[in-house]
Amino acid sequence: MEIGLNHYLVVSALLFTLGLFGVISRKHAIMVLMGLELILNAANINFVAFAKYGGMNMDGQLAAVFVIILAAAEAAVALAILLKIFHHFRHVNIDEVNQMKE
């Protein structure tokens, strides 16, 4: 049995669904960030799969590398914000943090 485009799309859909569930249902900010990373990885799988099965051009791989770079920058900024929230409130529960006070 050969792995085709449908297999990649099913795995990507599962990752996206798990990531979306993690973003919507979690109250802990780190778990929300992990859900966002799953969503971005699902997009990367789609980019690479469509590049492989859509004519072997490099556009999908370049888009995936761009998404990986953006995800690394997003993780760095988000973790800095979380550290500031934890320093101020002593927790990272995003439901209880409604405003940042100095």
PyRosetta script that sets phi, psi and omega in degrees:
from pyrosetta import init, pose_from_sequence

init()
pose = pose_from_sequence("MEIGLNHYLVVSALLFTLGLFGVISRKHAIMVLMGLELILNAANINFVAFAKYGGMNMDGQLAAVFVIILAAAEAAVALAILLKIFHHFRHVNIDEVNQMKE")
pose.set_psi(1, 126.4)
pose.set_omega(1, -179.1)
pose.set_phi(2, -93.9)
pose.set_psi(2, 141.6)
pose.set_omega(2, 178.4)
pose.set_phi(3, -79.9)
pose.set_psi(3, 124.1)
pose.set_omega(3, -177.9)
pose.set_phi(4, -114.7)
pose.set_psi(4, -172.7)
pose.set_omega(4, -178.4)
pose.set_phi(5, -62.0)
pose.set_psi(5, -37.4)
pose.set_omega(5, -179.4)
pose.set_phi(6, -61.0)
pose.set_psi(6, -36.7)
pose.set_omega(6, 178.9)
pose.set_phi(7, -64.1)
pose.set_psi(7, -43.7)
pose.set_omega(7, 177.9)
pose.set_phi(8, -62.9)
pose.set_psi(8, -41.1)
pose.set_omega(8, -178.6)
pose.set_phi(9, -67.6)
pose.set_psi(9, -35.2)
pose.set_omega(9, 177.4)
pose.set_phi(10, -67.2)
pose.set_psi(10, -44.7)
pose.set_omega(10, 177.8)
pose.set_phi(11, -62.7)
pose.set_psi(11, -41.9)
pose.set_omega(11, 179.0)
pose.set_phi(12, -63.7)
pose.set_psi(12, -41.7)
pose.set_omega(12, 178.8)
pose.set_phi(13, -64.4)
pose.set_psi(13, -39.5)
pose.set_omega(13, 177.6)
pose.set_phi(14, -64.6)
pose.set_psi(14, -44.5)
pose.set_omega(14, 177.7)
pose.set_phi(15, -62.5)
pose.set_psi(15, -42.6)
pose.set_omega(15, 179.4)
pose.set_phi(16, -63.2)
pose.set_psi(16, -42.1)
pose.set_omega(16, 179.2)
pose.set_phi(17, -63.9)
pose.set_psi(17, -44.2)
pose.set_omega(17, 177.8)
pose.set_phi(18, -63.7)
pose.set_psi(18, -40.6)
pose.set_omega(18, 178.2)
pose.set_phi(19, -65.7)
pose.set_psi(19, -43.1)
pose.set_omega(19, 178.6)
pose.set_phi(20, -64.3)
pose.set_psi(20, -40.2)
pose.set_omega(20, 176.1)
pose.set_phi(21, -62.0)
pose.set_psi(21, -40.7)
pose.set_omega(21, 178.8)
pose.set_phi(22, -65.8)
pose.set_psi(22, -37.4)
pose.set_omega(22, 179.9)
pose.set_phi(23, -71.0)
pose.set_psi(23, -41.9)
pose.set_omega(23, -175.1)
pose.set_phi(24, -76.5)
pose.set_psi(24, -39.6)
pose.set_omega(24, -169.5)
pose.set_phi(25, -93.5)
pose.set_psi(25, -16.8)
pose.set_omega(25, -174.3)
pose.set_phi(26, -90.8)
pose.set_psi(26, 147.7)
pose.set_omega(26, 176.5)
pose.set_phi(27, -105.9)
pose.set_psi(27, -16.1)
pose.set_omega(27, 180.0)
pose.set_phi(28, -84.8)
pose.set_psi(28, 127.6)
pose.set_omega(28, -171.8)
pose.set_phi(29, -63.5)
pose.set_psi(29, -33.8)
pose.set_omega(29, 179.8)
pose.set_phi(30, -67.9)
pose.set_psi(30, -36.7)
pose.set_omega(30, 177.2)
pose.set_phi(31, -67.8)
pose.set_psi(31, -34.4)
pose.set_omega(31, 175.9)
pose.set_phi(32, -64.2)
pose.set_psi(32, -42.1)
pose.set_omega(32, 177.6)
pose.set_phi(33, -63.9)
pose.set_psi(33, -37.5)
pose.set_omega(33, 177.1)
pose.set_phi(34, -65.0)
pose.set_psi(34, -37.2)
pose.set_omega(34, 175.7)
pose.set_phi(35, -63.7)
pose.set_psi(35, -40.8)
pose.set_omega(35, 176.6)
pose.set_phi(36, -62.8)
pose.set_psi(36, -38.7)
pose.set_omega(36, 177.6)
pose.set_phi(37, -64.9)
pose.set_psi(37, -37.6)
pose.set_omega(37, 176.1)
pose.set_phi(38, -63.7)
pose.set_psi(38, -39.9)
pose.set_omega(38, 178.1)
pose.set_phi(39, -63.1)
pose.set_psi(39, -43.4)
pose.set_omega(39, 179.1)
pose.set_phi(40, -66.3)
pose.set_psi(40, -36.5)
pose.set_omega(40, 176.8)
pose.set_phi(41, -67.1)
pose.set_psi(41, -34.8)
pose.set_omega(41, 175.8)
pose.set_phi(42, -63.6)
pose.set_psi(42, -40.9)
pose.set_omega(42, 177.2)
pose.set_phi(43, -64.2)
pose.set_psi(43, -39.6)
pose.set_omega(43, 178.2)
pose.set_phi(44, -62.3)
pose.set_psi(44, -41.1)
pose.set_omega(44, 178.3)
pose.set_phi(45, -61.9)
pose.set_psi(45, -41.3)
pose.set_omega(45, 177.7)
pose.set_phi(46, -63.3)
pose.set_psi(46, -45.2)
pose.set_omega(46, 179.5)
pose.set_phi(47, -57.5)
pose.set_psi(47, -48.3)
pose.set_omega(47, -176.6)
pose.set_phi(48, -69.8)
pose.set_psi(48, -39.7)
pose.set_omega(48, -179.9)
pose.set_phi(49, -65.3)
pose.set_psi(49, -43.7)
pose.set_omega(49, 179.3)
pose.set_phi(50, -69.8)
pose.set_psi(50, -29.1)
pose.set_omega(50, 175.4)
pose.set_phi(51, -68.7)
pose.set_psi(51, -38.4)
pose.set_omega(51, -178.7)
pose.set_phi(52, -70.9)
pose.set_psi(52, -44.6)
pose.set_omega(52, -174.4)
pose.set_phi(53, -96.5)
pose.set_psi(53, 1.3)
pose.set_omega(53, -177.3)
pose.set_phi(54, -113.2)
pose.set_psi(54, 29.6)
pose.set_omega(54, 175.6)
pose.set_phi(55, 117.5)
pose.set_psi(55, 4.1)
pose.set_omega(55, 175.7)
pose.set_phi(56, 60.2)
pose.set_psi(56, 31.8)
pose.set_omega(56, 174.8)
pose.set_phi(57, -87.2)
pose.set_psi(57, 166.3)
pose.set_omega(57, -174.5)
pose.set_phi(58, -92.7)
pose.set_psi(58, 4.6)
pose.set_omega(58, -177.8)
pose.set_phi(59, -62.2)
pose.set_psi(59, -40.6)
pose.set_omega(59, -179.9)
pose.set_phi(60, -65.1)
pose.set_psi(60, -43.1)
pose.set_omega(60, 178.7)
pose.set_phi(61, -65.5)
pose.set_psi(61, -39.8)
pose.set_omega(61, 178.5)
pose.set_phi(62, -65.8)
pose.set_psi(62, -39.7)
pose.set_omega(62, 177.0)
pose.set_phi(63, -65.5)
pose.set_psi(63, -38.5)
pose.set_omega(63, 178.8)
pose.set_phi(64, -65.0)
pose.set_psi(64, -41.4)
pose.set_omega(64, 177.7)
pose.set_phi(65, -64.2)
pose.set_psi(65, -39.8)
pose.set_omega(65, 177.5)
pose.set_phi(66, -62.5)
pose.set_psi(66, -41.7)
pose.set_omega(66, 178.4)
pose.set_phi(67, -65.8)
pose.set_psi(67, -38.3)
pose.set_omega(67, 178.0)
pose.set_phi(68, -63.6)
pose.set_psi(68, -41.1)
pose.set_omega(68, 178.1)
pose.set_phi(69, -64.2)
pose.set_psi(69, -44.4)
pose.set_omega(69, 178.0)
pose.set_phi(70, -64.0)
pose.set_psi(70, -37.1)
pose.set_omega(70, 179.1)
pose.set_phi(71, -66.6)
pose.set_psi(71, -37.4)
pose.set_omega(71, 177.7)
pose.set_phi(72, -66.7)
pose.set_psi(72, -41.3)
pose.set_omega(72, 178.0)
pose.set_phi(73, -67.0)
pose.set_psi(73, -40.5)
pose.set_omega(73, 178.1)
pose.set_phi(74, -62.7)
pose.set_psi(74, -41.6)
pose.set_omega(74, 179.4)
pose.set_phi(75, -64.6)
pose.set_psi(75, -40.6)
pose.set_omega(75, -179.9)
pose.set_phi(76, -65.1)
pose.set_psi(76, -45.4)
pose.set_omega(76, -179.7)
pose.set_phi(77, -68.0)
pose.set_psi(77, -43.2)
pose.set_omega(77, -178.6)
pose.set_phi(78, -65.1)
pose.set_psi(78, -39.7)
pose.set_omega(78, 178.3)
pose.set_phi(79, -67.9)
pose.set_psi(79, -33.8)
pose.set_omega(79, 175.1)
pose.set_phi(80, -65.1)
pose.set_psi(80, -41.5)
pose.set_omega(80, 177.3)
pose.set_phi(81, -64.9)
pose.set_psi(81, -41.9)
pose.set_omega(81, 178.8)
pose.set_phi(82, -63.7)
pose.set_psi(82, -38.5)
pose.set_omega(82, 176.9)
pose.set_phi(83, -63.3)
pose.set_psi(83, -39.8)
pose.set_omega(83, 177.2)
pose.set_phi(84, -65.5)
pose.set_psi(84, -41.6)
pose.set_omega(84, 177.6)
pose.set_phi(85, -63.8)
pose.set_psi(85, -44.3)
pose.set_omega(85, 179.4)
pose.set_phi(86, -64.7)
pose.set_psi(86, -39.5)
pose.set_omega(86, 178.8)
pose.set_phi(87, -62.3)
pose.set_psi(87, -36.2)
pose.set_omega(87, -177.0)
pose.set_phi(88, -85.3)
pose.set_psi(88, -44.7)
pose.set_omega(88, -172.8)
pose.set_phi(89, -103.3)
pose.set_psi(89, -13.9)
pose.set_omega(89, -177.5)
pose.set_phi(90, 67.4)
pose.set_psi(90, 20.0)
pose.set_omega(90, 171.6)
pose.set_phi(91, -158.9)
pose.set_psi(91, 166.9)
pose.set_omega(91, 179.0)
pose.set_phi(92, -123.7)
pose.set_psi(92, 29.5)
pose.set_omega(92, 175.8)
pose.set_phi(93, -75.4)
pose.set_psi(93, 114.7)
pose.set_omega(93, -171.4)
pose.set_phi(94, -74.5)
pose.set_psi(94, -16.0)
pose.set_omega(94, 175.8)
pose.set_phi(95, -74.6)
pose.set_psi(95, -29.3)
pose.set_omega(95, -177.7)
pose.set_phi(96, -91.1)
pose.set_psi(96, -11.2)
pose.set_omega(96, 179.6)
pose.set_phi(97, -100.2)
pose.set_psi(97, 98.2)
pose.set_omega(97, -177.6)
pose.set_phi(98, -107.0)
pose.set_psi(98, -15.1)
pose.set_omega(98, 176.7)
pose.set_phi(99, -156.8)
pose.set_psi(99, 147.9)
pose.set_omega(99, 176.5)
pose.set_phi(100, -96.5)
pose.set_psi(100, 123.4)
pose.set_omega(100, 178.8)
pose.set_phi(101, -111.8)
pose.set_psi(101, 148.6)
pose.set_omega(101, 177.4)
pose.set_phi(102, -88.5)
pose.dump_pdb("model.pdb")
